């Protein structure tokens, strides 16, 4: 079949999937302009792919490591080897990688509560953390928060340009400061995501002031976007979710904590029980998915990155504010688009849902999700429930009315999702494509 014939057939398929011809043509023009950027992303993915393969070969991963275990999970060689693989990929002393960790917020809670004690202070030098951590810390009162256990908290706001306020950070660090938490990604804030280099500079600054402070990085959405990780530039702990980048779309649940041996050990005691730690925890037959998902993660992350850049270029060209903008370097897979109205956020999410392989017929609506202070809309027709490495979009229904797009297990699915978001925006009269 000739290229022209394939192009003709493609347009027919998109039309069958309810995409207008002018939307297809407009998006195709944008895609053709991104060839060089996509090639650079593929090069990073190749580097990280080889890094993952090397770690698996070094630790002699074999079929026996995929065997399921039950009960206490004593002597679970597959589990223990997977943690060695993670430690080697992130260049850390130890790792805790478990399907029993329910989400990124849970992983962060385990890391924080395992390493903080009554009278300690937690410092965020990057402003307010992600919404669900407010309850964990006690910014928003919740049963079992760190505040209830006598851990105090303070934060330093970013400067107007999104950079670190170093003088204010130096002033905030005191004798009680035990742990500094750095959120790499933007969360529900249209601020820049920090590069690994920027995070390293911040950690170096903090350590010069207080060498014994623990520096923890919330690495969610950032894994495998660059060739190095925060653990390569001084982070004592990196924390993330397996239903985001490192799970490669196959992990059915789980989270990870990598870093200094003593920090990981304390976290393990909090996940299971004091004195038990990493010795317990049956894998329940999910190890194959965790290994294979990690193997695929660099390529899946690359697809998500291409989708994010595609979205930025399309919506910026139509006059919308996007963060990052269409030309900025990328340090996570999230793309913020600011329609500026609740209607725009909802229409965008409807398009993402309509492009899903699962539950495409469902209409997403805002609702009062646990852990948030306003209604939130989420679109995700995913094979793994809540998996935000799969094509998904979400946003709080409050000013500035931004929607946060991420994921796409394949580039072509991510591309289709963005095209459908534009289709729904067009149908709602919120965008007008140039002739």
N, C-alpha and C positions, 0 to 999 in steps of 0.2 A: 504494500500500500504506500503511495507517495505521501510526502509531507503535506501537500495541499489537501489530499483526500483525508488524511488523519485530522487535519485542522477542521475540515468541514464536518467530519463525524463528531469531533469534540464539541463543536458549537451546537450540534444537534442534541448531544447528550446533556449539555448544560441547559438547553432550552427545555428538555424533558424534565429536568430537575428544577424547573420554574425560575430560571435565570434569564433576564431580558438580554437581548443582543447588545444593546448599548452598554450595559454593565460589563458584559464579557469583553467587549472591545476595549473599553476604557482600562480595565484591569490588566488585560494582556499587554497593552502598551507600557504600563508601569512595570510589569514583570520583566520585559525585555531590557529595561534600563538597569536592572539589578544584577546582571550576569557577573560582573567582577566581584561584587560584594558576596555573592553566593559562593563563588570560588574560594574566597578567603575563609568563609565559614567552613567549607568542606576541608580545608587544610587543617584547621584547628581540630575538627572532628577526627581526622586521620591520626593526628598526634595523640589525642586522648584515647582513641581506639587501641593504638599500640600500647599505651600506658596500661590500659585495662588487661589486654592480652598478656603483657609481661608479668603483671601481678598474679594472674591466674596460673601461668606457667611456672613461675617461681614457687608458688605454693602447691604445685602438683595437684591441681583440681582434677578430680576424676568422677566417674559415674557414682561411686559409693557416697560421694558428698551430697548427692541428691536424695538419698534415702530419708524417709520420714521417721521422726521419733515422737514419742508420746510421754505422758507422765512427767516426771521430774526433768527429763532431758539430760541426765548425767552422761558424760562422755559422748556428746553429740559432735562428732568430728566435722560434719558438714557445716554446722553453725560456727564452730571455732575457726575453721579454715576460711569461711566467708569473712569473718572479722579480721583475719590476717590479711586477706586480699584488700579489704577496705583500708586497713592501716598502711599497706604498701602504696596504694593509689594516692592516698592523701599525705603520705610521708609522715606518719605519726607513730607514736610509741604503741598505741593501743586503739581498739575500736569496740563499740557496742552496737551491733546491728541485729535488730529483733523485730519479728512480725507482731510482737505483743505491744509495741509502741503504736498507738492508734493514729497519730497525726503529727504534724510538725509542732503544734502547740504542746502536745504531750511530750515530745522529745525535748523541747526547750524547758518544760517544767521539770522533767527528770534531771536535766543537767544543772538547772538553777538550784532546785531544792536539795540536790545531792551535794552541792559545793558551797552553799551558804548556810550560816548558822545564826541563831538569835544574836542580835547586836551588830551583825554585819550590815554593810550598805551596798546596794546595787546601783550602778551608775550607767545611764544610757547617754553617751555623748553625741547621739545622732537624732535627738528629739524623741517624740512619742513612738513607742513600739506598735506593732500590729495590734488591731483591736482586741483579738482574743487573748493577748497577753496582759491586757489591762486588769482582767480579773485574776490572773495568775499572780501578778505582782501585788495587787491590792489598790491600784489606782482607782479602779471601780470595785467597791467592796464585794467580795465573794467568799463563801465558806471555804476554808483551807488555803487561802492566799498566803503568800510570803509575808505580807504585813501581819497576819494573824500569828505568825511564828516569830515576830519581832525583827524582821528584816526591813530596814528602811530603804527608801528609793529616792533618787533624784535624777533629773535629766537636764541636759544642756541642749538648747535649740540650735539647729543649723542656722548659718547665716543666710541672708536673703538669696544669695546665688547658689545655695545648696551645699556649700563647703563647710568644713568643720570650724567651730569657733574655739581655736586653740587656747587663747587667754582664759576664756570662761571654763574650759575643760580643766585647765591647770588649777584654777581656783576651786573647782568642785571636788577634786580629788582630796581626800583627807584620811585621817588615821583609821577610819571605819570602812573605807572603800575596799571591799574584798573582791568584787567581780565587776568587770566592765562588759556590757553586752552591746554588740554592734550588729544592727540589722542591715544586711547587705542590700536587700531589695527594698522597693519603695512601699510595699503594703498598699493601703488605701490612701496614699498621699502622692500627689503628682510631683514628686521630687526626684532628683537623679538617683539612680542606683550606683553604688560605689564600686569602683574597680578594685581588683585584688591589690594593685599597687597603692591605691589610696588607703585601703584598709591597713596595709602594712605600715604606711607612714603614720597612721593614727596609733597603731599598736606600739610602734617604736617611741612615739611621743609619750604615751601613757606609761610605758615601762621605764623611761628615763626618770619620770617623776616618782613612780612607785614600782620598783622592780618585781615585787612579789605579788602584784595584783594579777588575778586571773582574767585573761581576755578571751571572751567567747564570741563567736560569730554565728549569727543566724544565717545559714548558708542557703536557705530555701530559694529555689528557682535559679541559683547561680552555678550549680555544679556543671562542670564540663563546658561552660561557655568560654572560658579562657584556658590556656595551657597550664596554668598554675591555680592553686586553691589558697584560701586564707591561711591554711595550716603551713603553707610554704613560706609565709612572710611573718610568722611569729604568733599566730593564734594558738592559744592553749587548748581550745576546744572549737570544733566546727560541728554544727548540728543541722539536721535536715530530715526530710520526709521521703520515704521510699515510693510514695505515689506522686512524687514530683520527678525531677530529672533523673536521679540515680536508679530508680526502679524501672526505667525504660518502658513504662506502660504495661509491664507484665507483673510487677510486684502487686499482690492483692492487698497488702497492708504493710505497715512497718515504718520504722525510723532509724536513724543512726546518730551516734555521737562518736567522733574521732578526736584524738588529741593526746595530751600528756597521760601517762599511765595512771597517776594518782587521781587526776580529774575524772577519767573514765571509770576507774574503780569506784569512786564515791557515787557516781551516777548509777552504776550497776547495783550498788547496795540500796539505792532509792527505788530502782525499778523492781527489784525482787525483794530482798530483805537483808538487813545487816548480817554479815557473816556468810551470806549465800552468794550474793552478787552474780557474776557471770557464769557460775557453775550450773545454774538452773535455767530452764527455758527450752522446752521441746519445740522443734521447728514445725511440727504438725503437718509435714509433707509439702511445705511451700518453698523449700530450699532451691529446687530447680528453677522456679520462677524468679527468685531473688538473684541467683547467679546469672541466668540468661538475660534478665532485665538489665543488670549492671553491664553485661557485655554489649547490649544494644544501646545503652544510654547515650554514648557520644553521638551516634547517628540520629537518635530520636531528638536529642537536644538541638542538633543542627537544624532539623526540620522545623522545630518550634521557633528557632531564631530567624530562619528565613520567613516564616509566617509573620512574625512580629515586625520585621523590616518592611515586608510587603504592606502590612496594615498601616504602618507609619507613613509610607510614601503615598498611599492612596488617599488617606484622610487629610494629610497635610496639604496635598495638592488641591483639595476641595475646600480649604480654608479653616479646617479644624485645628485646635491646639492638640499636639501629640507629645508625649514624654516617654522615651527619648524622641528627639525629632528625627527626621528622615535620614540625616547624615551622621549622627553621633555614633561613637563606638558603643558596643553592647556589652553589658556585664551581668545581665540576667535575661530570662525569656519573656518577661512581662512587657506589654505595650499598653500604655495608658492613652486613651482617646477621650477627648472632652467634648461631648455633644452639647453640653451646657444646659440641658433640660432633662427632666425625668423621662419625657417621651422619647428622647434620643437614646438614652441609656437602655430603655426597654426595647426599642426597635432593634438596636444593635444586637442585644442578647437573643431576640427572637430569630434573627438571621443565623447566629451561631448554632442555636438549637435545631433550626431547620436543616442544617448541613450535617447533622450528626448521624452516625450509623445506627445508633440506639435511641429510641424515644424521639425521633425526629418530628413526630406528630404532636408532641407536647408543646404547649405554650407556656413559657416561663413567666412567672409573676413575682413581684416583690413580696416578701413576707418577713416576719419578725424572727430571724434566725438567732439561736442561742449564741451568746458571746458578743453580740453587736448592739449598739445603742440606737439603731434606726433600722427601717426595713432595708433588706438587701435582696437583689435579684441575682440569680445564678443560672447560667445556661451551660449544660454539660451532658450531652448524650454519650456517656462513657461506658466502656466495658468494665472498668473498675469504678465503683461509686465514689464520687468526689475526687477522682484523679485529675489533677490540674496540669499534668504533662500531656493529657489528652486535650483535644480541642475544647476550649472552655472560655467563658467570659463571665464576669461578675462585677458588681459595683453597688455601693451604698446609695440609696435614694435620698441624697442630700447634696447641697452645694459642695464642690463646683460641678456636680453631676458628671463625674468621670466614670468611664467603664474600663475595666482592666482585662485585657485579652491575653491569653497564654495558651501554649500547647499546640498539639498537632503531631500525632505519632508519625505521620508522613507529611512531606512538604505539600503534596498535592491535596491532601485533605485540609491542611491549614489554609491553603490558597482558596479552596472552595468555600470554607467557612467565612473568610473575609469577603469574598464576592457576595455571598448570601447576606452578610450583614449590611453591605451596601445596597443590595436589592431591597431589603426591608426598610432601610432608611429612605430610599427613593419612594417606595410605596406609601410611606407615611408623610411624604412631602417635605422631608427634612434635608434632602440634598437635591441638587440639580446638576446633572452631568453636562459638561460643556459639549457643544455640538461639534 
